[in-house]
């Protein structure tokens, strides 16, 4: 059972990392290092809003899986 939770944690963490990286508004890898200074803040629409909510759900699932893994161990 612990192995199932560990595999689920790996998959969830990779998906969470990808969803956070995809939310970056910068072009290329320069935005990942904080070099993007020309971002404007506005309302999220379409795919940005969906990706925002997917990131929140993945974070909640990640925390639940971590707590379940600790409880079972």
Helices and strands as residue ranges (DSSP letters): H 2-22, G 28-33, H 47-72
